[in-house]
């Protein structure tokens, strides 16, 4: 993957920073952080800019770049509409049913098409922030749990192999 980046547009922007060792590490912290970052970015309504945001975030937070880029593809041209619709509905539920934003608009006597557009934007950003945060936390926990399980299995296999070798000798 590193070789394919050399001639890419992203290489022209960030150059050799893309080849820093911390971006390609395969340890628990880096993988968990990369997945969290990618999922957080994936659920923001930033389709078209997600990979740039994920690459920048991976450099800043020093997490696994390939996993961050891969995870941000959860939202793609096929999944974007259902995901963004669900985020909009969640944002609307949070803000209307709890009357946070509606009371503010009523207080300042704001109405019209422009206000509705702003309101829809606030709905989707509110819902997307909830989706992003929850998916990032769950992704991080999932990687850490899976890493620990695989480590335990590896240790048991090593121990069993060592015991078998003692029996042979």
Beta strands, then each sheet from edge to edge (+ up, - down):
end
